[in-house]
Every structure is written in C-alpha cells, then in structure tokens.
Amino acid sequence: MAELRFSALREVFKREPLEIENPTANISDLFATNVFDLPKMERYLPKEAFKAIKTSIETGNPISRQIADQVATGLKAWAIEKGATHYTHWFHPLTDATAEKHDTFLERTNNGSRMIETFSGELLVQQEPDASSFPSGGIRNTFEARGYTAWDVSSPAFIVGSTLCIPTIFVSYTGEALDYKTPLLKALNALDKAAVRVCQYFDRDVTKVIATLGWEQEYFLIDEALYYARPDLMLADRTLMGHQSSKDQQLSDHYFGSIPERVIAFMRDFEFEAYKLGIPVKTRHNEVAPNQFECAPIYEEVNLAVDHNQLIMDVMRRVARKHKFRVLFHEKPFAGINGSGKHNNWSMATNTGVNLLSPGKNPKTNLQFLTFLINVIKAVNDNQALLAASVINEPNSHRLGGHEAPPAIMSVFVGSYLSSILDDLVSKVTNRKMTPALKTDIKLGIGKIPEILLDNTDRNRTSPFAFTGNRFEFRAVGSSANCSAAMIVLNASVARQLEIFADEVDAIIKKGRKKDEAILQVLKKYIVESQRIRFEGDGYSEEWKNEAQKRGLHIITSVPDTLKLYLTPEARSVLVDGGIFSERELASRVEVEYEKFIKKVQIQARVLGDLALNHIVPIAVDYMTSLLNNIKGLREVFGEIEYERLAGDRKEMIVNISDHISSIKRLVHEMVEERKKANVIPDLYTKAIAYENKVKPYFEEIRDHIDKLERTVDNEKWPLPKYREMLFTR
C-alpha cells in the first residue's frame, strides 16, 4: 500500500501544465455560443413563435402546442448545426447533482423505410423518464416509475458535447415536485408578486421584480494520483484520517497568492467551457487554505444562476480530469483548515432597472430601500430556524462554526452606519400623526444614506447573513449544495413577509394616515421586533453563543433536529400556506434529507472501518514487528545495562502502538454494532438521531488513534498520502 502512495507522488512530480490556447481574440465572441438564447431564437424561429416564447419567458404564461412544435423545429436545426446528435431533459433531482437521459434525434419515417432526424414540440415540452430510483421521500414507490419532466421555458437550452440539454422540472405522475427547480420557481413567483405589490407604494411603473443571485464557488484541487491513493476521498468525499501538516494556512500565504501554473491552466480551460455555456464567470483566486480556490460569476436571475452553478460544477469535474486533477466540492475535505462554502449574494431588481437593496438618490427611493432592507431582516428574524434548516446537511455540519466559516447561529449583519439609521428611525417615529418638521427631519436623514453608506459598508466575515452595500450575502450555504434549497426558503420567507407588510400598511392607510407615515410606523415596529437577529460582533466568540441562546436564536447542534424545523407551524405557514409545497411534498423533503444524512454517515463509517482494519492496523503491526526485531538485535549485541538504556524508548513505542491498535479494533467493533442497531430502526428521524449520536462520535475517536500512529510509524511504510503531500503538491 505504501508503494501506491509513493508511486502517486512520483506521478505528481512529473506533471506539467497543459497549454491552453485562447479560442478567440475576444472572449465575448465565445460567450453563449452553445446556448439557444434570445438572439438565436430570433434567428431560428418564426416571428410568431419568437414573440410567443419571449412573452412566456417574461410573464410565465404557457405556450401552445403549435408554438412548441415551431420552437422544437428551430431548436433541432440549431443543435444539429452545432453537432448535436442527442437531446436530454436536464433536471435537478433531490440528490444535489443533475440528471439526464440521452435520446437520439433519429426516428423512423411513418412507412418505416428510412431514418430521419426529428424533434417535436411534444418531446420538447414533456417527457416520461423512468427515474424511479431517485429519492422521493415516499411520494412514489420504485415500481411506480411514472414521473414527468416538463420544459422550463425561462432557462435556455444548451449543448454539452454532442447533446442538447433542455432544462426541466421533475414531478411525479400525481403532480408532486420531485426536484429542486419546481418549488424554486414557485418561490420566485411568490416573491415577484409580493415585491411588486410593495413597489407600488413608490413607483407605479414597476410591474415585475426578479430575485438575483451571484454565487461564490469554493473548492479544493488534488492531483488524481493522490486522490486514487485515498479511498476515503474517493468514497466519502473527505479525509477520514490524516495528521495535520506542520504548515498549512497559518501564514495566509496562499490567499490571493500567485495561482500555480497547473491550476491556472485548469481555470482557463473550464472558464472557456463556461463562457460557451453562457455562464458569466468573472473572478478566480486562491483561497485561504492550501490548494483551495474560488470562482464567481456576475449575478443573474436566481433560477438561471442556480442552473449555471449546477452546470459549472459538472464542467469543472470534467475539465479537472483532463488536467489530472480531482475537484473536491465537499464542505470539509481536510480537518484543521478552512472548509468550502458557496456564498449566495442575493438581491431583488425591478423591471425599471432598480436594485431594491441599493440606496437611491433621494428620500423617496431611500425609503423604498429601507422598506425592503428592513423586511428582509424581519423575514430572517421570523424564519431564522427555517433558514438554518435550508443550509444544514451532513457535509456542511463539519464546516459551520469553524475555521473562518459562518457560525452555526443565524444572525444578520448590517454594519454600524445602517444600524444607527435603524435606531434613529425607532427613536423618531411614533404612532401619532407626524408633524411637518419631523417628516423633514426623517427625510433629511434618509436622504443622506447613499453618500455615507458608500464608505461605511464594513464587512463582518463571521456573519452568516450580511448586508454588503447592495445585496445580502448568505454565507452559510455549503459548497456542494444545490443553491435552490437556500433560495427556496429565503425567497419564500421574504415573499410572505412583504405580503404581511403590505397588509399592515394598507390597514393603517384605511384609518386615514398618509402612506409614508403608515410605512414608517410599520418599519419601526419591524426594527424593534427583529432586534434580536441583528449582531455586529464576533460570531465565533463564546460570548455570542451565550447571547444567542438568551435571544432565543436557533443554534445548529444536530443535523436531524435542525432538519425537523422544516415541519414547524412557522415553517408550514411560509412553505405550505405560501403555495411552495404541499403538506405531502414538504414532509417528503425532510424524509429525503434524513435518508441522505443516514447514508452519508453510514458510508463514512464503512470506509473508516475498512481503512482502519485493512490498511492502518496491518501497517502498524508490521512496524511494531520491526521494532521487536530491533530490540532482539540490541539484546544480542549489548550487555544488559546498555541494552536497557538503548531499548527503553523502543519498548515504549511498542506499547503505545499496541494500545492504539487495540483501541482502533475495539472502537471499530463498537461502531459497527451501533450501526447495526441503528439500521433496524424503522423511523427515519429516530434512525438519523442514532447515527448522529451513536455512530458518528466514533469517527473522531478512531481518527485520533490513527493520526497518532501516523506520527509514530515509519514514513516509508505509511500507506496513505499525507496532508502535507495532498495540500502542497500542485
């Protein structure tokens, strides 16, 4: 086994960066060349069809089957010109990956005399894949294979390789959602309606509001030879053992440093592929931990941004293999250093071109800004437990609360200046009718926001939900996650809050108050009610944990218990009453998440047990045997006094190694027994709790003994690539 490790290292030392040529002089010429976007639709579709599909994209209205046939014909013509031979309905099942089933364009003619390429509106709009093995949380059984994919008109089709990919939703034959996209589209529609209603207080020209998202994708790179020599990385996506490198990220010398040559070649390669797919990748840089990096795009509409994030992760995996790398999207692949997140930069924009979370140019537009800012804070305050549930899963539980990751407590950071603005509103606004002087005073204060805020958008890296000048940055989302989970909850929560706000404002206006007075009175109430969620200090401190408990904020300590928060009355009022999920769909989501948690812990337990007993223990025994032979040799050569002096430390090493071996074998046996007990528990929540409380604690105990053996056993014998080798060879 040690030979595999050293063979892998020899391979790494031979690597040279690939030469990646610029495909065109101007990268903009490459952008969206493999996407059936509006310019290509206008070229390939009849005017009637182009107008209909453009309207459908803007309004969400369905298109007729006749129009679908015309779109399918134009889409097929474009795809075949681009070299496509197959098509697929591309969707997001509840696995955190994407799914596709490829079919050729070939069909027999009606008389069966020959084969032709054909593609109909019926095939474009809806298909019936088997797909029965995807998780459904009990919505359908494996023998009930009927599930449907339906075209998402708002996300353009694209070509990968020789396959035309059509973004779709995925539902059961009874209509229940089996994917991430279906509830996401419902949440975005709810936000649109609620936000437009509130915008009408300020601008009657606003008829549509879209949510925008700019994700920041963090990841690790590891050479594929080292990856294949680490079964835990291959099977569990993270290292289950490994002593910390003497040097890792202490000096911060990797952060924003010069990008290694092999890595920059990989980055350029996957960026070119991303540009072809219309993914507007903007930024790349070294992250804090060794061999950790980040890429980030220009913001887009949320649904499209989510599709692009899922797509770019797939592109990165494929391109990495070409460069003899493996991309690690796991939130915590290496212990003791930073994990990886996927910060979700979220805002709202109107059809009139206004970012609703960006300060305006006058008191009126700044009151609109404060209205949306305060309502978002109130939504997070009222739904902080649900937001925690939306980001928690087994891999992210290793990241939250450690090494520069957001804490496991939901809070909002707005900065000292905005905090003072909010506090000032509370002190000045009363329930009585406002005097002209007070109105002027408030308007003057609000009017100064943009010029002062420009230089006062201080940032708090320890906040999980921070305002950063013109957007909120939801930092708690994990790097391997589908952004939809967090975006569904955030957009649905804000939508519900905006509806409540509009109802309260309208009720006050009906009592005879002016619109601005009504808005300010409700905003004051919300500022007071959401005070507990605002925190400007160090989110890593023990003092904050104690303070958060006093404030009644949810602290993530258990994955199953946090997931269960999806089922509270408060969560149901947002997700079920808001029309995002049915009761059955919501319950099934939680069942799926329990099952994913159980299986991931189960896999890690199996891998850890196998490596411990079949890789580590034999090597430790072998090294202990060599020490015993050394002691025998010392006894043969030296007298008793000299022998005791020379052999003492070896004897101590043998005892320590033997103790570690015995402990590993005992702990693995106990872990297996606990797993057996958990496996017969019928209720998924109870089983998940058993895996978390009874099985998972063994991981660190077993690892501790293995890591101590790594420091003791001869380096030439150790079978697995070490942290220093995986993190510092590029």
C-alpha positions in Angstrom: 0.0 0.0 0.0 2.9 2.4 0.8 4.1 1.8 -2.8 0.8 3.2 -4.1 1.4 6.4 -2.1 5.0 6.8 -3.4 4.0 5.9 -6.9 1.3 8.6 -6.8 3.9 11.1 -5.6 6.2 10.2 -8.4 3.4 10.8 -10.9 2.6 14.2 -9.3 6.2 15.3 -9.7 6.2 14.5 -13.4 3.1 16.7 -14.1 3.4 19.7 -16.4 0.7 22.3 -17.0 -1.3 21.9 -20.2 -1.1 24.5 -22.9 -4.5 26.2 -23.2 -4.9 28.5 -26.2 -7.4 31.3 -26.3 -10.2 30.1 -28.6 -10.8 33.7 -29.9 -9.1 37.0 -29.6 -12.1 38.4 -27.7 -13.7 36.2 -25.1 -17.0 37.9 -25.6 -17.1 36.2 -29.1 -17.2 32.9 -27.3 -20.0 33.8 -24.8 -23.2 31.7 -25.1 -22.1 30.1 -28.4 -23.6 26.8 -27.1 -26.8 28.3 -25.7 -30.1 28.7 -27.5 -30.6 32.2 -26.2 -32.9 35.0 -27.5 -30.7 36.1 -30.4 -30.5 32.6 -31.7 -34.3 32.1 -31.1 -34.9 35.2 -33.2 -32.8 33.7 -36.0 -34.1 30.2 -36.0 -37.8 30.7 -35.0 -40.7 32.1 -37.0 -41.7 35.6 -35.8 -44.9 34.3 -34.2 -43.0 31.6 -32.2 -40.2 34.0 -31.1 -42.7 36.6 -29.9 -44.7 33.9 -28.0 -41.7 32.4 -26.3 -40.3 35.8 -25.4 -43.6 36.7 -23.8 -43.7 33.3 -22.0 -40.2 33.9 -20.5 -41.2 37.4 -19.3 -44.7 36.5 -17.9 -44.6 32.8 -17.2 -47.6 32.2 -19.4 -47.7 28.8 -21.2 -47.2 28.4 -24.9 -49.5 26.5 -27.3 -48.5 23.1 -28.7 -48.4 24.7 -32.2 -45.8 27.2 -30.9 -43.9 24.4 -29.1 -43.6 22.5 -32.4 -42.2 25.5 -34.1 -39.7 26.0 -31.3 -38.7 22.4 -31.4 -38.0 22.6 -35.1 -35.8 25.6 -34.8 -34.1 24.2 -31.7 -33.3 21.0 -33.5 -32.0 22.8 -36.6 -29.6 24.9 -34.4 -28.5 21.9 -32.3 -27.7 19.7 -35.4 -25.7 22.6 -36.9 -23.7 22.6 -33.7 -23.0 18.9 -34.0 -25.6 17.6 -31.6 -26.9 14.0 -32.1 -28.9 13.6 -28.9 -31.1 15.5 -26.6 -32.0 15.2 -22.9 -34.3 16.7 -20.4 -31.9 18.1 -17.8 -33.2 18.3 -14.3 -32.3 18.7 -10.6 -33.4 15.6 -8.6 -33.1 15.6 -4.8 -29.5 14.2 -4.9 -27.6 17.6 -5.1 -26.5 16.5 -8.6 -28.1 16.9 -12.0 -29.8 14.1 -14.1 -30.1 13.4 -17.8 -31.2 10.6 -20.1 -30.0 10.9 -23.7 -32.1 10.1 -26.7 -31.1 10.4 -30.3 -32.9 12.7 -32.8 -33.3 9.6 -35.1 -36.8 8.3 -35.7 -38.2 6.0 -38.5 -40.4 7.6 -41.1 -44.1 6.7 -41.0 -43.7 4.0 -43.5 -40.6 2.7 -41.8 -38.5 3.0 -44.9 -35.7 5.2 -43.6 -34.4 7.0 -40.6 -34.6 10.8 -40.2 -33.7 13.4 -37.6 -36.8 14.7 -35.9 -37.8 16.5 -32.7 -41.4 17.5 -31.9 -43.0 20.0 -29.6 -44.3 17.1 -27.6 -40.8 15.8 -26.9 -39.7 19.3 -26.1 -42.4 20.2 -23.6 -42.8 16.9 -21.6 -41.2 13.5 -21.3 -41.7 10.5 -19.1 -38.3 9.2 -17.9 -38.2 6.1 -15.7 -36.1 7.9 -13.0 -37.8 5.8 -10.3 -34.7 5.3 -8.2 -34.3 9.0 -7.3 -35.2 9.9 -3.7 -38.8 10.9 -3.3 -39.5 10.6 0.4 -42.3 8.1 -0.1 -44.1 10.1 -2.7 -43.8 7.2 -5.1 -42.5 3.6 -5.0 -39.9 2.1 -7.2 -42.5 0.1 -9.1 -44.3 3.4 -9.8 -41.9 4.5 -12.5 -44.1 7.3 -13.9 -42.5 10.6 -13.4 -42.6 13.6 -15.8 -40.1 16.2 -16.8 -41.5 19.4 -18.2 -39.7 22.2 -20.0 -38.6 25.3 -18.1 -39.0 28.0 -20.7 -37.2 30.6 -18.5 -33.9 28.7 -18.7 -32.4 28.4 -22.2 -31.4 25.1 -23.7 -27.7 24.4 -24.2 -25.3 21.9 -25.8 -22.7 19.9 -23.9 -20.6 17.7 -26.1 -23.0 16.3 -28.7 -26.1 16.5 -26.5 -28.8 19.2 -26.5 -29.8 19.8 -22.8 -33.2 21.2 -22.1 -33.7 22.5 -18.5 -36.8 20.9 -17.0 -38.8 20.4 -13.8 -39.3 16.9 -12.5 -42.7 15.8 -10.9 -44.5 12.6 -10.0 -47.4 11.4 -12.1 -49.7 12.9 -9.4 -48.0 16.3 -9.8 -45.9 16.4 -6.7 -42.4 18.0 -7.1 -39.5 15.6 -7.1 -36.8 18.2 -7.7 -35.4 21.5 -6.6 -36.5 23.6 -9.6 -40.3 23.3 -9.2 -40.5 24.8 -5.7 -37.8 27.3 -6.6 -39.9 28.7 -9.5 -42.9 28.9 -7.1 -40.9 30.8 -4.5 -39.6 33.2 -7.1 -43.1 33.8 -8.5 -44.4 34.5 -4.9 -41.6 37.0 -4.4 -42.3 38.7 -7.7 -46.0 39.3 -6.8 -45.3 40.4 -3.2 -42.4 42.7 -4.1 -44.4 44.3 -7.0 -47.2 45.0 -4.5 -44.8 46.8 -2.2 -43.0 48.6 -5.0 -46.4 50.1 -6.0 -46.1 52.4 -2.9 -43.1 54.0 -4.5 -43.3 53.5 -8.3 -46.4 52.6 -10.3 -44.3 51.7 -13.3 -42.9 48.6 -11.5 -44.7 45.5 -12.9 -42.1 42.8 -12.3 -39.4 42.0 -9.7 -36.8 39.3 -10.1 -34.5 37.9 -7.4 -30.9 37.9 -8.4 -28.1 35.6 -7.3 -24.3 35.7 -7.6 -22.7 32.6 -6.1 -19.1 32.2 -5.0 -18.0 28.6 -5.6 -15.1 27.5 -3.3 -13.3 24.2 -4.0 -10.1 22.2 -3.4 -8.0 20.6 -6.1 -6.0 17.5 -5.6 -3.9 15.5 -8.1 -5.8 12.5 -9.3 -2.9 10.1 -8.4 -3.1 11.2 -4.8 -6.9 11.1 -4.9 -6.9 7.4 -6.1 -4.5 6.6 -3.3 -7.0 7.9 -0.7 -10.1 5.6 -0.6 -11.8 7.9 1.9 -11.7 10.8 -0.6 -12.9 8.5 -3.4 -15.8 7.1 -1.4 -16.7 9.6 1.3 -15.6 12.8 -0.4 -13.5 13.8 2.6 -10.4 12.6 4.5 -11.5 10.5 7.5 -7.9 10.4 8.9 -4.7 12.3 8.5 -2.5 14.2 10.8 -2.4 18.0 10.3 0.5 19.3 8.3 3.1 21.2 10.2 2.5 24.1 7.9 -1.0 24.7 6.4 -2.7 28.1 6.3 -1.1 29.8 9.3 0.8 32.3 7.2 -2.1 33.2 4.9 0.5 33.0 2.1 -1.8 31.0 -0.2 -4.7 33.5 0.0 -4.8 35.7 -3.1 -1.3 34.5 -4.0 0.1 33.7 -7.4 -2.0 30.9 -8.9 0.0 27.8 -9.6 0.7 27.1 -13.3 -1.2 23.8 -13.5 -4.2 25.4 -11.7 -4.3 28.5 -13.9 -4.3 26.2 -16.9 -7.3 24.3 -15.4 -9.1 27.5 -14.6 -8.7 29.0 -18.1 -9.9 25.7 -19.6 -13.1 25.4 -17.6 -13.8 29.2 -17.9 -13.7 28.9 -21.7 -16.2 26.0 -21.4 -18.3 28.0 -19.1 -18.4 31.0 -21.4 -19.6 28.8 -24.2 -22.5 27.8 -21.9 -23.4 31.4 -21.1 -22.0 31.3 -17.6 -20.6 34.7 -16.9 -17.6 33.7 -14.7 -15.9 36.9 -13.6 -13.5 36.1 -10.7 -10.9 33.5 -9.8 -8.4 33.4 -7.0 -6.5 31.4 -4.4 -8.5 30.9 -1.2 -7.1 30.7 2.4 -6.3 27.0 2.7 -3.5 25.4 0.6 -4.9 24.1 -2.7 -8.2 25.8 -2.1 -9.6 28.2 -4.8 -12.7 30.1 -5.8 -14.6 31.2 -8.9 -17.5 33.6 -9.0 -19.8 34.9 -11.8 -21.6 38.1 -12.5 -25.0 38.0 -10.8 -28.0 36.6 -12.7 -31.7 35.9 -12.2 -31.9 33.2 -9.4 -33.3 30.3 -11.5 -30.7 30.8 -14.2 -27.9 31.3 -11.7 -28.8 28.0 -9.9 -28.8 26.2 -13.3 -25.4 27.7 -14.1 -23.9 26.7 -10.7 -25.0 23.1 -11.1 -23.7 23.2 -14.7 -20.3 24.7 -13.8 -19.7 22.1 -11.1 -20.1 19.4 -13.7 -17.9 21.3 -16.2 -15.2 21.7 -13.5 -15.3 18.0 -12.7 -14.9 17.0 -16.4 -12.1 19.5 -17.2 -10.2 18.6 -14.0 -9.8 15.0 -15.2 -8.2 16.4 -18.4 -5.7 18.2 -16.2 -5.1 15.1 -14.0 -6.9 16.8 -11.1 -9.9 16.0 -9.0 -12.2 18.8 -7.7 -13.3 18.5 -4.1 -16.6 20.3 -3.5 -17.1 18.8 -0.1 -17.5 21.4 2.6 -14.7 20.0 4.8 -12.4 17.6 2.9 -9.5 18.3 5.2 -9.6 18.7 9.0 -7.9 21.6 10.8 -8.1 24.1 7.9 -10.8 26.1 6.2 -13.7 24.4 4.6 -15.5 25.4 1.4 -18.7 27.4 1.1 -20.9 28.8 -1.6 -21.8 32.3 -0.6 -25.1 33.3 -2.1 -25.2 37.0 -2.9 -28.9 37.8 -3.2 -30.9 40.9 -4.1 -34.1 42.0 -5.9 -34.3 44.0 -9.1 -37.3 45.7 -10.8 -38.3 45.8 -14.5 -37.4 49.5 -14.3 -33.8 48.7 -13.6 -33.7 49.4 -9.8 -31.8 47.2 -7.3 -34.2 47.2 -4.4 -31.3 46.7 -1.9 -29.3 49.5 -3.2 -29.7 53.0 -1.7 -31.4 55.5 -4.1 -30.8 59.2 -4.9 -33.5 60.9 -2.9 -35.6 60.4 0.3 -38.4 58.6 -1.7 -36.1 55.9 -3.2 -34.2 55.6 0.0 -37.4 54.9 1.9 -38.0 52.2 -0.7 -34.5 50.8 0.0 -35.1 50.8 3.8 -38.5 49.2 3.3 -37.0 46.2 1.5 -33.9 46.1 3.8 -36.0 46.0 7.0 -38.5 43.5 5.6 -35.6 41.1 4.7 -34.2 41.5 8.2 -37.7 40.8 9.6 -38.1 37.7 7.4 -34.7 36.3 8.6 -35.7 37.1 12.2 -39.0 35.3 11.9 -37.7 32.4 9.9 -34.1 32.0 11.2 -34.7 28.4 12.2 -36.1 27.5 8.8 -33.1 29.2 7.1 -30.8 27.2 9.2 -32.6 24.0 8.1 -32.2 25.1 4.5 -28.4 25.1 4.7 -27.7 22.1 7.0 -26.7 18.7 5.8 -24.1 16.2 6.8 -21.1 17.7 5.0 -21.9 21.3 5.9 -22.2 20.3 9.6 -18.4 19.8 9.5 -17.8 23.3 8.3 -20.2 25.6 10.1 -18.7 27.2 13.1 -15.1 26.6 12.4 -12.0 28.0 10.6 -13.5 31.2 9.1 -16.8 29.5 8.3 -20.1 31.2 9.4 -21.1 30.3 12.9 -23.9 27.7 13.4 -26.2 30.5 14.5 -28.3 32.6 12.1 -27.8 36.3 12.5 -27.9 39.5 10.3 -25.1 42.0 10.0 -25.9 45.4 8.5 -22.9 47.5 9.7 -22.6 50.3 12.2 -23.9 53.1 10.0 -27.1 51.3 8.9 -27.7 50.2 12.5 -27.6 53.8 13.6 -30.1 54.7 10.8 -32.5 52.0 12.0 -32.1 53.0 15.7 -32.7 56.6 14.7 -36.0 55.7 13.0 -37.1 53.9 16.1 -36.4 56.9 18.2 -38.2 59.4 15.9 -41.2 57.6 14.5 -44.3 57.4 16.8 -47.8 56.1 16.4 -49.1 59.7 16.5 -49.5 61.9 13.4 -46.2 63.3 12.2 -45.5 67.0 12.2 -44.1 68.6 9.1 -40.8 69.3 11.0 -40.5 65.6 12.0 -41.2 64.5 8.4 -38.5 66.8 7.1 -36.0 65.6 9.7 -36.6 62.0 8.8 -36.4 62.6 5.1 -33.1 64.5 5.5 -31.7 61.6 7.4 -32.9 59.0 4.9 -31.6 61.2 2.0 -28.0 61.0 3.3 -27.9 57.2 3.2 -26.2 56.7 -0.2 -23.4 59.2 0.2 -22.5 57.9 3.7 -23.1 54.2 3.1 -20.7 54.2 0.2 -17.8 54.5 2.7 -19.5 52.6 5.5 -20.2 49.1 4.2 -17.9 47.5 6.7 -17.9 43.7 6.4 -18.2 41.1 9.1 -16.7 37.7 7.8 -18.2 35.9 10.8 -21.8 36.7 9.9 -23.9 34.0 8.1 -26.2 36.7 6.6 -24.5 40.0 5.9 -25.6 43.2 4.1 -22.7 44.2 1.8 -23.8 47.5 0.3 -26.3 46.5 -2.3 -27.2 42.8 -1.5 -27.3 40.3 1.3 -24.6 37.6 1.3 -25.9 34.3 2.6 -22.6 32.7 3.6 -23.9 29.6 5.4 -24.6 27.7 2.1 -22.3 24.8 1.6 -20.0 24.4 -1.4 -21.5 21.1 -2.6 -25.1 22.2 -2.1 -27.7 23.0 -4.7 -28.3 26.7 -4.1 -32.0 26.1 -4.6 -32.5 24.7 -1.1 -31.5 28.0 0.5 -33.0 30.2 -2.3 -36.4 28.5 -1.9 -36.6 29.3 1.8 -35.1 32.8 1.5 -37.4 33.9 -1.3 -40.5 32.3 0.1 -39.8 33.9 3.6 -39.3 37.4 2.1 -42.3 37.0 -0.1 -44.5 36.1 2.9 -43.0 39.0 4.9 -43.7 41.5 2.1 -47.3 40.4 1.9 -47.7 40.9 5.7 -46.1 44.3 5.4 -48.4 45.4 2.7 -51.4 44.2 4.6 -50.4 46.2 7.7 -49.6 49.3 5.7 -52.9 49.2 3.9 -54.8 48.7 7.2 -53.1 51.9 8.6 -53.8 53.9 5.4 -57.5 52.9 5.7 -57.6 54.5 9.1 -56.7 57.9 7.5 -52.9 58.0 7.8 -50.7 59.2 5.0 -48.9 56.4 3.0 -45.3 57.5 4.2 -46.5 57.7 7.8 -48.0 54.2 7.6 -44.9 52.8 6.0 -42.6 54.3 8.7 -44.8 53.1 11.6 -44.7 49.5 10.3 -41.0 49.7 9.7 -40.4 51.0 13.2 -42.3 48.0 14.6 -40.3 45.6 12.5 -37.0 47.1 13.6 -37.9 46.6 17.2 -39.3 43.1 16.7 -36.2 41.9 14.7 -33.6 43.5 17.1 -32.6 40.0 18.3 -31.4 38.8 14.9 -29.0 41.8 14.3 -25.5 41.2 15.5 -22.4 43.3 14.7 -19.8 41.5 16.8 -17.6 38.4 16.5 -19.8 35.4 15.5 -17.1 33.0 16.6 -16.9 34.1 20.2 -18.3 32.0 23.1 -20.0 35.2 24.3 -22.1 35.3 21.2 -23.2 31.7 21.6 -24.4 32.5 25.2 -26.0 35.7 24.0 -27.7 34.0 21.1 -29.3 31.5 23.5 -30.6 34.3 25.6 -32.1 35.9 22.4 -33.9 32.6 21.5 -31.9 32.1 18.3 -31.5 28.6 16.9 -28.0 27.1 17.3 -27.2 24.2 15.0 -26.0 21.3 17.1 -27.9 18.4 15.5 -28.5 17.9 11.8 -31.7 15.8 12.2 -33.1 18.2 14.8 -32.4 21.2 12.5 -33.9 19.5 9.5 -37.0 18.8 11.6 -37.6 22.6 11.8 -39.0 22.3 8.2 -42.1 20.8 9.9 -42.8 23.5 12.5 -46.1 25.5 12.2 -44.0 28.6 11.4 -42.2 26.8 8.5 -45.5 25.5 7.2 -47.0 29.0 7.2 -44.2 30.0 4.8 -43.8 27.0 2.6 -47.3 25.4 2.6 -49.6 28.3 3.1 -47.3 30.2 0.7 -48.0 27.6 -2.0 -44.4 26.5 -2.4 -45.0 22.9 -1.2 -48.0 20.8 -0.4 -48.0 19.1 3.1 -47.0 15.9 1.5 -44.2 17.4 -0.6 -42.7 19.2 2.5 -42.8 16.0 4.6 -41.2 14.1 1.8 -38.4 16.6 1.5 -37.5 16.1 5.2 -37.6 12.3 4.8 -35.2 12.6 1.8 -32.8 14.8 3.9 -32.9 12.3 6.8 -32.2 9.5 4.4 -29.3 11.3 2.8 -27.8 12.1 6.2 -28.1 8.5 7.3 -26.5 7.1 4.1 -23.6 9.6 4.2 -22.7 8.8 7.8 -23.2 5.1 7.0 -20.8 5.2 4.1 -18.2 7.1 6.1 -18.5 4.6 8.9 -17.9 1.7 6.5 -15.0 3.4 4.8 -13.4 4.3 8.1 -13.8 0.8 9.5 -12.3 -0.8 6.3 -9.3 1.6 6.2 -8.6 1.2 9.9 -8.7 -2.6 10.0 -7.3 -3.4 6.5 -4.8 -0.6 5.9 -3.7 1.1 9.1 -3.7 -1.8 11.6 -1.6 -4.2 9.4 1.0 -1.4 8.7 1.1 -0.6 12.4 1.6 -4.3 13.3 4.3 -4.6 10.6 6.2 -1.6 12.1 5.8 -2.9 15.6 7.3 -6.2 14.4 10.3 -4.4 13.0 10.7 -2.7 16.4 10.6 -6.0 18.1 13.3 -7.4 15.8 15.3 -4.3 16.6 15.0 -5.0 20.3 16.0 -8.6 19.8 19.1 -7.4 17.9 20.0 -5.0 20.7 19.8 -7.8 23.2 22.1 -10.0 21.2 24.8 -7.3 20.8 24.7 -5.3 24.0 25.0 -6.2 27.7 22.0 -6.0 30.0 22.7 -2.4 31.3 23.4 -1.0 27.8 20.5 -2.9 26.3 18.0 -1.5 28.8 19.3 2.0 28.1 19.0 1.6 24.3 15.8 -0.4 24.1 13.7 1.6 26.6 12.2 4.0 24.0 11.5 1.2 21.6 9.6 -0.7 24.2 7.6 2.4 25.0 6.8 2.8 21.3 5.7 -0.8 21.0 3.4 -0.4 24.0 1.9 2.8 22.5 1.4 1.3 19.1 -0.1 -1.8 20.6 -2.5 0.3 22.7 -3.5 2.3 19.6 -4.1 -0.9 17.6 -6.2 -2.4 20.4 -8.2 0.8 20.7 -8.8 1.0 17.0 -10.1 -2.6 16.8 -12.3 -2.1 19.8 -13.8 1.2 18.6 -14.4 -0.1 15.1 -16.2 -3.1 16.5 -18.3 -0.9 18.8 -19.1 1.4 15.9 -20.3 -1.5 13.7 -22.5 -2.7 16.5 -24.1 0.7 16.9 -24.6 0.9 13.2 -26.4 -2.5 13.2 -28.7 -1.2 16.0 -29.5 2.0 14.1 -30.2 0.1 10.8 -33.2 -1.7 12.3 -34.9 1.5 13.5 -37.9 2.0 11.2 -38.5 5.7 11.8 -36.1 7.8 9.7 -35.8 10.7 12.2 -35.0 8.3 15.1 -32.5 6.4 12.9 -30.8 9.7 11.9 -30.5 10.7 15.5 -29.0 7.3 16.3 -26.5 7.7 13.5 -25.6 11.2 14.7 -25.4 10.4 18.5 -24.3 6.8 18.5 -22.3 6.2 15.3 -20.7 9.5 14.3 -18.9 10.2 17.6 -16.7 7.1 16.9 -15.2 8.9 13.8 -13.1 11.3 15.8 -12.1 8.7 18.4 -10.9 6.3 15.8 -9.2 9.1 13.8 -7.3 10.3 16.9 -5.6 6.9 17.3 -4.9 6.6 13.6 -3.4 10.1 13.4 -1.1 9.3 16.4 0.0 6.2 14.6 0.8 8.3 11.5 3.2 10.3 13.6 4.9 7.1 15.0 5.0 4.7 12.1 8.0 4.9 9.7 7.1 7.3 6.9 8.3 4.8 4.3 5.6 2.4 5.5 2.6 4.7 5.9 0.1 3.7 3.2 -2.0 6.8 2.6 -0.9 10.2 1.1 -0.3 12.6 4.0 -1.8 16.1 4.4 1.4 17.8 3.5 1.5 15.9 0.3 -2.1 16.5 -0.7 -2.1 20.2 0.2 1.3 21.2 -1.1 1.9 19.3 -4.3 0.4 21.0 -7.4 
